[in-house]
Amino acid sequence: MKPIPFEQSWPYEKQGEDIYIEECPFCGSTSVLTHMKEKHLQQAKERVKTRLVMPCCHGRMMIIEADDDYFWTTEKLRQ
């Protein structure tokens, strides 16, 4: 399998049951508490496509894989 480019990744943090994104890749809001549940994060870690809708601006990212630090997406999120 071809590796996913780093430009298609975005960092996240997990604190207890909550999943945060430090800065929204779409609108730039900071410390965004997502609506993602633990079971959806686990699915993403198992390489099940998972959609994440950002609560700040309703921007959408399709996560194709996750590790302990990053979401790996179908689109370029970094410059």
OpenMM code with the backbone's topology and positions (N, CA, C; nanometers):
from openmm import Vec3, app, unit

residues = "MET LYS PRO ILE PRO PHE GLU GLN SER TRP PRO TYR GLU LYS GLN GLY GLU ASP ILE TYR ILE GLU GLU CYS PRO PHE CYS GLY SER THR SER VAL LEU THR HIS MET LYS GLU LYS HIS LEU GLN GLN ALA LYS GLU ARG VAL LYS THR ARG LEU VAL MET PRO CYS CYS HIS GLY ARG MET MET ILE ILE GLU ALA ASP ASP ASP TYR PHE TRP THR THR GLU LYS LEU ARG GLN".split()
positions = [
    Vec3(0.0837, -0.1186, 0.0000),
    Vec3(0.0000, 0.0000, 0.0000),
    Vec3(0.0879, 0.1247, 0.0000),
    Vec3(0.0540, 0.2186, -0.0831),
    Vec3(0.1285, 0.3441, -0.0947),
    Vec3(0.1058, 0.4303, 0.0301),
    Vec3(0.2132, 0.4874, 0.0888),
    Vec3(0.1966, 0.5706, 0.2083),
    Vec3(0.1168, 0.6986, 0.1771),
    Vec3(0.0438, 0.7446, 0.2768),
    Vec3(-0.0351, 0.8667, 0.2640),
    Vec3(0.0589, 0.9856, 0.2847),
    Vec3(0.0553, 1.0861, 0.1954),
    Vec3(0.1433, 1.2022, 0.2113),
    Vec3(0.1137, 1.2798, 0.3407),
    Vec3(0.2179, 1.3380, 0.3992),
    Vec3(0.2029, 1.4126, 0.5243),
    Vec3(0.1085, 1.5318, 0.5083),
    Vec3(0.0972, 1.5870, 0.3884),
    Vec3(0.0073, 1.6996, 0.3633),
    Vec3(-0.1384, 1.6612, 0.3885),
    Vec3(-0.1676, 1.5314, 0.3907),
    Vec3(-0.3029, 1.4824, 0.4125),
    Vec3(-0.3232, 1.4354, 0.5562),
    Vec3(-0.2469, 1.4928, 0.6485),
    Vec3(-0.2606, 1.4548, 0.7894),
    Vec3(-0.2966, 1.5772, 0.8724),
    Vec3(-0.3580, 1.5503, 0.9876),
    Vec3(-0.3892, 1.6593, 1.0796),
    Vec3(-0.3793, 1.6051, 1.2220),
    Vec3(-0.3095, 1.6764, 1.3119),
    Vec3(-0.2922, 1.6275, 1.4486),
    Vec3(-0.4199, 1.6414, 1.5320),
    Vec3(-0.4340, 1.5504, 1.6258),
    Vec3(-0.5454, 1.5572, 1.7211),
    Vec3(-0.4930, 1.5168, 1.8578),
    Vec3(-0.5710, 1.5475, 1.9601),
    Vec3(-0.5365, 1.5080, 2.0967),
    Vec3(-0.6568, 1.4427, 2.1606),
    Vec3(-0.6314, 1.3419, 2.2399),
    Vec3(-0.7375, 1.2740, 2.3125),
    Vec3(-0.7165, 1.3001, 2.4606),
    Vec3(-0.8188, 1.3540, 2.5265),
    Vec3(-0.8135, 1.3786, 2.6702),
    Vec3(-0.9356, 1.3110, 2.7319),
    Vec3(-0.9124, 1.2017, 2.7982),
    Vec3(-1.0240, 1.1231, 2.8515),
    Vec3(-1.1055, 1.0678, 2.7358),
    Vec3(-1.2334, 1.0976, 2.7350),
    Vec3(-1.3229, 1.0530, 2.6273),
    Vec3(-1.3309, 1.1564, 2.5138),
    Vec3(-1.2731, 1.2749, 2.5344),
    Vec3(-1.2855, 1.3853, 2.4389),
    Vec3(-1.1714, 1.3863, 2.3376),
    Vec3(-1.2056, 1.4236, 2.2139),
    Vec3(-1.1071, 1.4326, 2.1070),
    Vec3(-1.1043, 1.5775, 2.0593),
    Vec3(-0.9886, 1.6401, 2.0700),
    Vec3(-0.9696, 1.7804, 2.0351),
    Vec3(-0.8814, 1.7940, 1.9120),
    Vec3(-0.9047, 1.9014, 1.8388),
    Vec3(-0.8143, 1.9426, 1.7327),
    Vec3(-0.7649, 2.0812, 1.7721),
    Vec3(-0.6327, 2.0959, 1.7780),
    Vec3(-0.5733, 2.2214, 1.8245),
    Vec3(-0.6151, 2.3403, 1.7375),
    Vec3(-0.6151, 2.3197, 1.6056),
    Vec3(-0.6561, 2.4270, 1.5144),
    Vec3(-0.7313, 2.3659, 1.3966),
    Vec3(-0.8481, 2.4193, 1.3686),
    Vec3(-0.9294, 2.3683, 1.2576),
    Vec3(-0.8581, 2.3961, 1.1254),
    Vec3(-0.8430, 2.2953, 1.0390),
    Vec3(-0.7756, 2.3179, 0.9105),
    Vec3(-0.8592, 2.3999, 0.8123),
    Vec3(-0.9859, 2.4197, 0.8417),
    Vec3(-1.0747, 2.4904, 0.7496),
    Vec3(-1.0963, 2.6372, 0.7880),
    Vec3(-1.1193, 2.6662, 0.9172),
    Vec3(-1.1491, 2.8048, 0.9571),
    Vec3(-1.0460, 2.8638, 1.0533),
    Vec3(-0.9564, 2.7802, 1.1084),
    Vec3(-0.8522, 2.8304, 1.1972),
    Vec3(-0.8927, 2.8432, 1.3431),
    Vec3(-1.0149, 2.8022, 1.3798),
    Vec3(-1.0559, 2.8057, 1.5207),
    Vec3(-0.9605, 2.7199, 1.6023),
    Vec3(-0.9373, 2.7592, 1.7267),
    Vec3(-0.8430, 2.6852, 1.8107),
    Vec3(-0.9148, 2.6054, 1.9185),
    Vec3(-0.8486, 2.5012, 1.9653),
    Vec3(-0.8983, 2.4126, 2.0717),
    Vec3(-1.0414, 2.3667, 2.0436),
    Vec3(-1.0594, 2.3013, 1.9308),
    Vec3(-1.1920, 2.2575, 1.8880),
    Vec3(-1.2223, 2.1200, 1.9477),
    Vec3(-1.3295, 2.1127, 2.0247),
    Vec3(-1.3776, 1.9859, 2.0778),
    Vec3(-1.4658, 1.9228, 1.9708),
    Vec3(-1.4244, 1.8080, 1.9184),
    Vec3(-1.5013, 1.7427, 1.8123),
    Vec3(-1.6147, 1.6605, 1.8733),
    Vec3(-1.7054, 1.6185, 1.7870),
    Vec3(-1.8152, 1.5321, 1.8291),
    Vec3(-1.7797, 1.3847, 1.8108),
    Vec3(-1.6539, 1.3570, 1.7768),
    Vec3(-1.6121, 1.2194, 1.7506),
    Vec3(-1.6166, 1.1369, 1.8792),
    Vec3(-1.6718, 1.0174, 1.8672),
    Vec3(-1.6800, 0.9240, 1.9795),
    Vec3(-1.5609, 0.8277, 1.9738),
    Vec3(-1.5327, 0.7677, 2.0864),
    Vec3(-1.4217, 0.6722, 2.0970),
    Vec3(-1.4357, 0.5587, 1.9953),
    Vec3(-1.5575, 0.5100, 1.9742),
    Vec3(-1.5766, 0.3984, 1.8804),
    Vec3(-1.5429, 0.4397, 1.7377),
    Vec3(-1.5677, 0.5667, 1.7016),
    Vec3(-1.5338, 0.6141, 1.5674),
    Vec3(-1.3827, 0.6308, 1.5517),
    Vec3(-1.3171, 0.6748, 1.6575),
    Vec3(-1.1710, 0.6844, 1.6544),
    Vec3(-1.1108, 0.5457, 1.6384),
    Vec3(-1.1644, 0.4486, 1.7094),
    Vec3(-1.1144, 0.3120, 1.6988),
    Vec3(-1.1345, 0.2575, 1.5577),
    Vec3(-1.2492, 0.2883, 1.4960),
    Vec3(-1.2736, 0.2457, 1.3583),
    Vec3(-1.1698, 0.3068, 1.2646),
    Vec3(-1.1401, 0.4350, 1.2838),
    Vec3(-1.0404, 0.5016, 1.1998),
    Vec3(-0.9031, 0.4362, 1.2173),
    Vec3(-0.8708, 0.3963, 1.3387),
    Vec3(-0.7439, 0.3285, 1.3626),
    Vec3(-0.7399, 0.1911, 1.2954),
    Vec3(-0.8569, 0.1352, 1.2695),
    Vec3(-0.8666, 0.0070, 1.1991),
    Vec3(-0.8833, 0.0259, 1.0479),
    Vec3(-0.8594, 0.1478, 1.0009),
    Vec3(-0.8647, 0.1853, 0.8597),
    Vec3(-1.0040, 0.1773, 0.7989),
    Vec3(-1.1051, 0.2095, 0.8788),
    Vec3(-1.2419, 0.2232, 0.8289),
    Vec3(-1.2628, 0.3726, 0.8045),
    Vec3(-1.3056, 0.4088, 0.6824),
    Vec3(-1.3269, 0.5500, 0.6518),
    Vec3(-1.4280, 0.6096, 0.7493),
    Vec3(-1.3918, 0.7242, 0.8047),
    Vec3(-1.4733, 0.7911, 0.9057),
    Vec3(-1.4816, 0.9393, 0.8711),
    Vec3(-1.6030, 0.9926, 0.8659),
    Vec3(-1.6196, 1.1354, 0.8365),
    Vec3(-1.6224, 1.2133, 0.9673),
    Vec3(-1.5503, 1.3252, 0.9696),
    Vec3(-1.5497, 1.4142, 1.0849),
    Vec3(-1.5979, 1.5503, 1.0379),
    Vec3(-1.7082, 1.5972, 1.0957),
    Vec3(-1.7615, 1.7303, 1.0657),
    Vec3(-1.7182, 1.8215, 1.1796),
    Vec3(-1.6477, 1.9264, 1.1437),
    Vec3(-1.5978, 2.0194, 1.2446),
    Vec3(-1.7137, 2.1032, 1.2991),
    Vec3(-1.7295, 2.1098, 1.4308),
    Vec3(-1.8414, 2.1841, 1.4892),
    Vec3(-1.8284, 2.3356, 1.4736),
    Vec3(-1.7087, 2.3844, 1.4487),
    Vec3(-1.6865, 2.5291, 1.4402),
    Vec3(-1.7337, 2.5887, 1.3072),
    Vec3(-1.7144, 2.5169, 1.1975),
    Vec3(-1.7450, 2.5725, 1.0651),
    Vec3(-1.8149, 2.4743, 0.9723),
    Vec3(-1.8385, 2.3547, 1.0210),
    Vec3(-1.9028, 2.2469, 0.9438),
    Vec3(-1.8167, 2.1971, 0.8282),
    Vec3(-1.6867, 2.2287, 0.8300),
    Vec3(-1.5948, 2.1704, 0.7334),
    Vec3(-1.5881, 2.0201, 0.7571),
    Vec3(-1.5665, 1.9451, 0.6502),
    Vec3(-1.5656, 1.7991, 0.6623),
    Vec3(-1.4307, 1.7421, 0.6201),
    Vec3(-1.3858, 1.6443, 0.6968),
    Vec3(-1.2682, 1.5686, 0.6545),
    Vec3(-1.3043, 1.4205, 0.6564),
    Vec3(-1.2585, 1.3510, 0.5544),
    Vec3(-1.2788, 1.2066, 0.5471),
    Vec3(-1.1496, 1.1407, 0.5943),
    Vec3(-1.1547, 1.0786, 0.7089),
    Vec3(-1.0385, 1.0144, 0.7690),
    Vec3(-1.0294, 0.8727, 0.7134),
    Vec3(-0.9147, 0.8410, 0.6543),
    Vec3(-0.8967, 0.7060, 0.6012),
    Vec3(-0.8125, 0.6190, 0.6938),
    Vec3(-0.7451, 0.6845, 0.7872),
    Vec3(-0.6632, 0.6119, 0.8836),
    Vec3(-0.6311, 0.7055, 0.9984),
    Vec3(-0.6080, 0.6504, 1.1158),
    Vec3(-0.5657, 0.7299, 1.2314),
    Vec3(-0.4590, 0.6525, 1.3068),
    Vec3(-0.3692, 0.7275, 1.3681),
    Vec3(-0.2755, 0.6668, 1.4617),
    Vec3(-0.2965, 0.7373, 1.5950),
    Vec3(-0.2025, 0.7301, 1.6855),
    Vec3(-0.2210, 0.7913, 1.8172),
    Vec3(-0.2059, 0.9431, 1.8169),
    Vec3(-0.1589, 1.0003, 1.7060),
    Vec3(-0.1342, 1.1446, 1.7004),
    Vec3(-0.2013, 1.2169, 1.5841),
    Vec3(-0.2235, 1.1472, 1.4730),
    Vec3(-0.2706, 1.2123, 1.3508),
    Vec3(-0.3899, 1.1410, 1.2889),
    Vec3(-0.4755, 1.2227, 1.2249),
    Vec3(-0.5745, 1.1723, 1.1320),
    Vec3(-0.5122, 1.1803, 0.9933),
    Vec3(-0.5289, 1.0768, 0.9135),
    Vec3(-0.4799, 1.0735, 0.7757),
    Vec3(-0.6028, 1.0781, 0.6862),
    Vec3(-0.6104, 1.1772, 0.5984),
    Vec3(-0.7341, 1.2069, 0.5263),
    Vec3(-0.7219, 1.1860, 0.3759),
    Vec3(-0.8347, 1.1998, 0.3083),
    Vec3(-0.8391, 1.1837, 0.1632),
    Vec3(-0.7979, 1.3109, 0.0908),
    Vec3(-0.7905, 1.4235, 0.1609),
    Vec3(-0.7582, 1.5496, 0.0948),
    Vec3(-0.6377, 1.6178, 0.1601),
    Vec3(-0.5773, 1.7062, 0.0868),
    Vec3(-0.4632, 1.7821, 0.1335),
    Vec3(-0.5112, 1.8886, 0.2326),
    Vec3(-0.4580, 1.8877, 0.3526),
    Vec3(-0.4981, 1.9828, 0.4581),
    Vec3(-0.3872, 2.0831, 0.4910),
    Vec3(-0.2667, 2.0559, 0.4459),
    Vec3(-0.1519, 2.1430, 0.4741),
    Vec3(-0.0997, 2.2033, 0.3443),
    Vec3(-0.0335, 2.3165, 0.3564),
    Vec3(0.0279, 2.3815, 0.2401),
    Vec3(0.1617, 2.3210, 0.2105),
] * unit.nanometer
topology = app.Topology()
chain = topology.addChain("A")
for resn in residues:
    res = topology.addResidue(resn, chain)
    for name in ("N", "CA", "C"):
        topology.addAtom(name, app.Element.getBySymbol(name[0]), res)
